[in-house]
């Protein structure tokens, strides 16, 4: 994807403010959840992109949705983007934030998806093992997906490790059908 100075600008500004307030990891977690929310609700992204919706309408909707639920820095970013008719770029800003935040602390952010939430100790051990394997400091964000049935799907950078029960059942079904 080509470099976009607008999304980079928003991401870097948010990172600098988050670093100043010491809330970078919390912002990353909230952005991760926001990304999942937007992906699960495409109508929200369409609303943010809609040029027929006035800026004040977008501001009001964003405030009602997120006031008190996310860090004020993140809410202010969303409101600023709405004011500048750029709220539709929220997913790109989230991805860019992840990139610049990881680069700032020389880490790589990964995702671990399981059927049930992992406890903090297990998540830490998994991150430590991935750090050994990749040679990079891995920070894991966690999400759950009951469709996996069991096992785990790990994504670090462009690498995906899928040892979910759902995948194994699909493979068995394919082998039996052959």
C-alpha positions as CSV (number, residue, x, y, z in Angstrom):
1,X,0.0,0.0,0.0
2,X,1.4,3.4,-0.9
3,X,2.6,5.7,1.9
4,X,-0.1,8.2,2.9
5,X,1.2,11.2,4.8
6,X,-2.2,12.1,6.2
7,X,-2.7,8.8,8.0
8,X,0.9,8.8,9.1
9,X,0.5,12.3,10.5
10,X,-2.6,11.3,12.5
11,X,-0.9,8.1,13.8
12,X,2.4,9.9,14.8
13,X,0.5,12.7,16.5
14,X,-1.5,10.2,18.5
15,X,1.6,8.2,19.4
16,X,3.4,11.3,20.6
17,X,0.5,12.3,22.8
18,X,0.0,8.8,24.1
19,X,3.8,8.6,24.9
20,X,3.6,11.9,26.8
21,X,0.7,10.6,28.9
22,X,2.1,7.1,29.2
23,X,-0.9,5.4,27.7
24,X,0.5,3.9,24.5
25,X,-0.3,0.3,25.3
26,X,-3.9,1.2,26.3
27,X,-4.4,3.2,23.1
28,X,-3.1,0.3,21.1
29,X,-5.5,-2.1,22.8
30,X,-8.4,0.4,22.3
31,X,-7.4,0.8,18.6
32,X,-7.3,-2.9,18.2
33,X,-10.9,-3.2,19.6
34,X,-12.0,-0.2,17.5
35,X,-10.7,-2.0,14.4
36,X,-12.6,-5.1,15.2
37,X,-15.7,-3.1,15.9
38,X,-15.5,-1.3,12.5
39,X,-14.8,-4.5,10.7
40,X,-17.8,-6.2,12.3
41,X,-20.0,-3.2,11.6
42,X,-19.3,-2.0,8.1
43,X,-22.3,0.4,8.3
44,X,-20.2,2.4,10.9
45,X,-17.4,2.9,8.4
46,X,-19.9,3.8,5.7
47,X,-21.4,6.4,8.0
48,X,-18.0,7.9,8.7
49,X,-17.2,8.1,5.0
50,X,-20.6,9.5,4.0
51,X,-20.2,13.0,2.6
52,X,-23.9,13.7,3.1
53,X,-23.6,13.4,6.9
54,X,-22.6,16.8,8.4
55,X,-19.5,17.0,10.5
56,X,-21.5,17.9,13.6
57,X,-23.6,14.8,13.1
58,X,-20.5,12.6,12.9
59,X,-19.1,14.4,16.0
60,X,-22.2,13.8,18.0
61,X,-22.5,10.1,17.0
62,X,-18.8,9.5,17.8
63,X,-19.2,11.2,21.2
64,X,-22.2,9.2,22.0
65,X,-20.5,5.9,21.0
66,X,-17.2,6.4,22.6
67,X,-17.3,9.1,25.4
68,X,-16.2,7.4,28.6
69,X,-15.4,4.2,26.8
70,X,-12.1,5.1,25.3
71,X,-9.1,7.2,26.2
72,X,-9.8,10.9,25.7
73,X,-6.9,11.1,23.3
74,X,-8.5,8.5,21.1
75,X,-11.9,10.2,21.2
76,X,-10.2,13.5,20.3
77,X,-8.5,11.9,17.3
78,X,-11.8,10.5,16.1
79,X,-13.5,13.9,16.5
80,X,-10.6,15.7,14.8
81,X,-10.8,13.3,11.9
82,X,-14.5,13.9,11.6
83,X,-14.0,17.7,11.7
84,X,-11.6,17.4,8.8
85,X,-13.8,15.0,6.8
86,X,-11.2,12.2,7.2
87,X,-13.1,9.9,9.6
88,X,-13.4,7.3,6.8
89,X,-9.7,6.7,7.0
90,X,-9.9,5.4,10.6
91,X,-8.8,1.8,9.6
92,X,-5.7,3.1,7.8
93,X,-4.8,5.3,10.8
94,X,-5.2,2.3,13.2
95,X,-2.8,0.2,11.0
96,X,-0.3,3.1,10.7
97,X,-0.4,3.6,14.5
98,X,0.4,0.0,15.1
99,X,3.4,0.3,12.7
100,X,4.8,3.5,14.2
101,X,4.2,2.4,17.8
102,X,6.0,-0.9,17.1
103,X,8.9,0.8,15.4
104,X,9.2,3.3,18.3
105,X,9.9,0.5,20.7
106,X,11.4,-1.9,18.3
107,X,8.6,-4.5,18.7
108,X,6.2,-6.2,16.4
109,X,2.5,-6.5,17.3
110,X,0.8,-9.8,16.9
111,X,-2.7,-11.2,17.3
112,X,-3.6,-14.3,19.1
113,X,-7.1,-15.6,18.5
114,X,-8.6,-18.4,20.7
115,X,-12.0,-19.8,21.4
116,X,-11.8,-18.7,25.0
117,X,-9.8,-15.8,26.6
118,X,-6.2,-16.6,27.7
119,X,-5.0,-15.6,31.2
120,X,-2.3,-13.0,31.4
121,X,0.4,-15.6,32.4
122,X,-0.3,-17.8,29.3
123,X,-0.4,-14.7,27.1
124,X,3.0,-13.6,28.5
125,X,4.5,-17.1,28.0
126,X,3.2,-17.2,24.4
127,X,4.7,-13.7,23.7
128,X,8.0,-14.8,25.1
129,X,8.1,-17.9,22.9
130,X,7.2,-15.9,19.9
131,X,10.0,-13.4,20.7
132,X,12.4,-16.3,20.8
133,X,11.2,-17.7,17.5
134,X,11.0,-14.5,15.6
135,X,14.0,-12.7,17.1
136,X,11.8,-9.6,17.6
137,X,10.1,-8.3,20.7
138,X,6.5,-9.5,20.2
139,X,3.5,-7.8,21.9
140,X,0.3,-9.8,21.6
141,X,-3.2,-8.5,21.3
142,X,-5.9,-11.0,22.1
143,X,-9.3,-11.7,20.6
144,X,-11.7,-14.6,20.9
145,X,-13.7,-16.4,18.2
146,X,-15.9,-19.2,19.3
147,X,-16.0,-20.6,15.7
148,X,-12.4,-21.9,16.3
149,X,-13.8,-24.4,18.7
150,X,-10.3,-24.8,20.3
151,X,-6.7,-24.3,19.6
152,X,-5.1,-21.0,18.5
153,X,-4.5,-18.8,15.5
154,X,-1.4,-16.5,15.8
155,X,-0.6,-13.7,13.4
156,X,2.8,-12.0,13.7
157,X,3.6,-9.7,10.9
158,X,2.8,-11.6,7.7
159,X,3.2,-15.0,9.4
160,X,0.1,-16.9,10.4
161,X,0.1,-20.0,12.6
162,X,-3.2,-21.7,12.5
163,X,-3.5,-24.7,14.9
164,X,-7.2,-24.3,15.5
165,X,-9.5,-27.2,15.9
166,X,-11.7,-25.7,13.2
167,X,-8.8,-25.8,10.7
168,X,-7.9,-29.4,11.6
169,X,-11.6,-30.5,11.2
170,X,-11.7,-28.7,7.8
171,X,-8.5,-30.5,6.7
172,X,-9.9,-33.9,7.8
173,X,-13.1,-33.2,5.9
174,X,-11.1,-32.3,2.8
175,X,-9.0,-35.5,3.1
176,X,-12.1,-37.7,3.5
177,X,-13.7,-36.1,0.5
178,X,-10.7,-36.7,-1.7
